[in-house]
C-alpha cells in the first residue's frame, strides 16, 4: 500500500521528528482513512475503530524516535493499530457490544419490513453487511489478514510484517477466510475472486 511516495513519506517523518506539526497533520490526513477502514473491518465497530486509530497515531507520535526508516511508515503504523485492536478485542468482554447474532437479528427484522424490491444500492449495502458479518465470524488473525488484503489492498509480505507472521501463514489465513466466507455466504463469491 503506497498512499504517498516513499520520498515524501520519509521527508514527513524527518520533519515530524523535528516537531513539525504540519508534517504530522499531513501523515494523519494520508493514513487516517485507510487505518480506520482496516480497524473497522477488524473490530466491527466504527467508534472503536476511530478510537484505535487515534490511539495508534498518539503512540506513533510518542515513539517516533524508535521508528526505523528501513520500514514503511504505513507498515509500522498499521502494526501499532493491529496491536491496539487486539487489546480492544481482549477487553470487549468488559463492556457492552453488539454480537454477530444481535446484528443478524436486527438485519432480519429490517428485511421483514422491506416491501419494495431492492435497488442496486440496497443490494450493495446488503452484500457489505453480509461481508461484515462474515468477517466478524472469522478468528482474529484471519480477520486481520483478510481485512488488510481486501480492504487496504496490501500485499501478503506487508501484511506478514504488520501481523508479525510468515508470508506462508498469511497466505493460508487469507485462503481459509475466503473458503469460509464462500461456504457460509455464497452470494459473496464474486467479491472474493481476487
C-alpha positions as CSV (number, residue, x, y, z in Angstrom):
1,X,0.0,0.0,0.0
2,X,1.6,3.2,-1.1
3,X,-0.6,6.2,-0.4
4,X,2.3,8.7,-0.9
5,X,5.7,8.3,-2.5
6,X,8.4,6.9,-0.2
7,X,10.5,10.1,-0.6
8,X,7.6,12.3,0.6
9,X,6.9,9.9,3.5
10,X,10.5,9.9,4.7
11,X,10.6,13.7,4.4
12,X,7.4,14.0,6.5
13,X,8.8,11.6,9.1
14,X,12.0,13.7,9.4
15,X,10.0,16.9,9.8
16,X,7.7,15.2,12.3
17,X,10.7,14.0,14.3
18,X,11.8,17.7,14.5
19,X,8.4,18.7,15.9
20,X,6.8,20.0,12.7
21,X,3.1,19.8,13.4
22,X,2.2,20.4,9.7
23,X,4.1,17.2,8.8
24,X,2.1,15.3,11.4
25,X,-1.2,16.7,10.0
26,X,-0.2,15.5,6.6
27,X,0.6,12.0,7.9
28,X,-2.7,11.9,9.7
29,X,-4.5,13.2,6.6
30,X,-2.9,10.5,4.4
31,X,-3.2,7.5,6.7
32,X,-6.3,8.1,8.9
33,X,-9.0,6.9,6.5
34,X,-7.2,3.6,5.5
35,X,-6.3,2.9,9.1
36,X,-10.0,3.5,10.2
37,X,-11.2,1.3,7.4
38,X,-8.9,-1.6,8.4
39,X,-9.8,-1.2,12.1
40,X,-13.5,-1.1,11.3
41,X,-13.3,-4.4,9.5
42,X,-11.1,-5.8,12.2
43,X,-13.2,-4.6,15.1
44,X,-16.6,-4.4,13.5
45,X,-17.4,-1.1,15.2
46,X,-16.7,2.3,13.9
47,X,-16.4,4.0,17.3
48,X,-13.8,1.5,18.4
49,X,-12.0,1.8,15.0
50,X,-11.7,5.6,15.4
51,X,-10.5,5.3,19.0
52,X,-7.9,2.7,18.0
53,X,-6.7,4.8,15.0
54,X,-6.3,7.9,17.2
55,X,-4.5,5.8,19.8
56,X,-2.2,4.4,17.1
57,X,-1.3,7.9,16.0
58,X,-0.7,9.0,19.6
59,X,1.5,6.0,20.2
60,X,3.3,6.6,16.9
61,X,4.0,10.3,17.8
62,X,5.3,9.2,21.3
63,X,7.6,6.6,19.8
64,X,8.6,8.3,16.5
65,X,12.3,8.2,17.6
66,X,12.1,4.4,17.6
67,X,10.8,4.3,14.0
68,X,13.3,2.6,11.7
69,X,13.3,4.3,8.3
70,X,14.1,1.0,6.7
71,X,10.4,0.2,7.1
72,X,7.4,1.9,5.6
73,X,5.6,4.2,8.0
74,X,2.3,2.6,7.0
75,X,3.6,-0.8,8.0
76,X,4.7,0.5,11.3
77,X,1.5,2.4,12.0
78,X,-0.7,-0.5,11.0
79,X,1.3,-2.8,13.3
80,X,0.7,-0.4,16.2
81,X,-3.0,-0.2,15.2
82,X,-3.3,-4.0,15.0
83,X,-1.8,-4.4,18.4
84,X,-4.3,-1.8,19.8
85,X,-7.2,-3.6,18.1
86,X,-6.1,-6.9,19.8
87,X,-6.2,-5.1,23.2
88,X,-9.7,-3.8,22.4
89,X,-10.9,-7.2,21.5
90,X,-9.5,-8.7,24.7
91,X,-11.2,-6.1,26.8
92,X,-14.5,-6.3,24.8
93,X,-15.9,-8.7,27.4
94,X,-15.8,-5.9,30.0
95,X,-18.2,-3.6,28.1
96,X,-21.5,-3.9,26.2
97,X,-21.1,-4.6,22.5
98,X,-23.3,-6.0,19.8
99,X,-22.8,-9.6,18.9
100,X,-23.0,-11.0,15.4
101,X,-26.2,-12.8,16.4
102,X,-27.7,-9.5,17.6
103,X,-26.7,-7.7,14.4
104,X,-28.1,-10.6,12.4
105,X,-31.5,-10.5,14.2
106,X,-31.6,-6.7,13.6
107,X,-30.9,-7.2,9.9
108,X,-33.6,-9.9,9.7
109,X,-36.1,-7.5,11.3
110,X,-35.2,-4.9,8.8
111,X,-35.6,-7.4,5.9
112,X,-39.1,-8.3,7.1
113,X,-40.1,-4.6,6.9
114,X,-39.0,-4.2,3.3
115,X,-41.8,-4.0,0.8
116,X,-40.2,-2.6,-2.3
117,X,-37.9,-4.7,-4.4
118,X,-34.2,-3.8,-3.7
119,X,-32.4,-1.5,-6.0
120,X,-28.6,-1.8,-6.8
121,X,-27.7,0.4,-3.8
122,X,-29.7,-1.7,-1.4
123,X,-28.2,-4.9,-2.9
124,X,-24.7,-3.5,-2.5
125,X,-25.4,-2.4,1.1
126,X,-26.8,-5.9,1.9
127,X,-23.7,-7.5,0.4
128,X,-21.5,-5.3,2.5
129,X,-23.5,-6.2,5.6
130,X,-23.1,-9.9,4.8
131,X,-19.4,-9.4,4.3
132,X,-19.0,-7.5,7.6
133,X,-21.0,-10.3,9.3
134,X,-18.8,-12.9,7.7
135,X,-15.6,-11.1,8.7
136,X,-16.9,-10.9,12.3
137,X,-17.2,-14.6,12.4
138,X,-13.6,-15.2,11.4
139,X,-10.9,-15.9,14.0
140,X,-9.0,-12.7,15.0
141,X,-5.8,-13.3,13.0
142,X,-7.7,-14.4,9.9
143,X,-9.9,-11.4,10.2
144,X,-7.0,-9.0,10.3
145,X,-5.2,-10.6,7.3
146,X,-8.4,-10.7,5.3
147,X,-9.2,-7.1,6.0
148,X,-5.7,-5.8,5.2
149,X,-5.7,-7.8,1.9
150,X,-9.2,-7.0,0.6
151,X,-9.9,-3.6,2.1
152,X,-6.5,-2.0,2.3
153,X,-5.1,-3.6,-0.8
154,X,-1.9,-4.7,0.9
155,X,0.4,-7.4,-0.3
156,X,1.0,-10.5,1.7
157,X,4.6,-9.6,2.6
158,X,3.4,-6.3,4.1
159,X,0.6,-8.0,6.0
160,X,3.1,-10.5,7.3
161,X,5.2,-7.7,8.7
162,X,2.2,-5.9,10.3
163,X,0.8,-9.1,11.9
164,X,4.3,-10.4,12.7
165,X,3.7,-13.7,10.9
166,X,5.2,-15.5,8.0
167,X,4.2,-14.9,4.4
168,X,3.0,-18.5,4.1
169,X,0.9,-18.3,7.2
170,X,-0.8,-15.1,5.9
171,X,-1.5,-16.8,2.5
172,X,-3.1,-19.7,4.4
173,X,-5.2,-17.4,6.6
174,X,-6.5,-15.4,3.6
175,X,-7.2,-18.6,1.7
176,X,-9.1,-20.2,4.7
177,X,-11.0,-16.9,5.2
178,X,-12.1,-17.0,1.6
179,X,-13.1,-20.6,1.8
180,X,-15.1,-20.0,5.0
181,X,-16.9,-16.9,3.6
182,X,-17.6,-18.6,0.2
183,X,-19.1,-21.6,2.0
184,X,-21.2,-19.6,4.5
185,X,-22.1,-16.7,2.2
186,X,-22.2,-17.9,-1.4
187,X,-23.6,-14.6,-2.6
188,X,-20.2,-13.1,-1.9
189,X,-18.2,-15.4,-4.2
190,X,-17.8,-12.8,-6.9
191,X,-16.3,-10.4,-4.4
192,X,-13.8,-13.0,-3.2
193,X,-12.4,-13.6,-6.7
194,X,-9.2,-11.5,-6.3
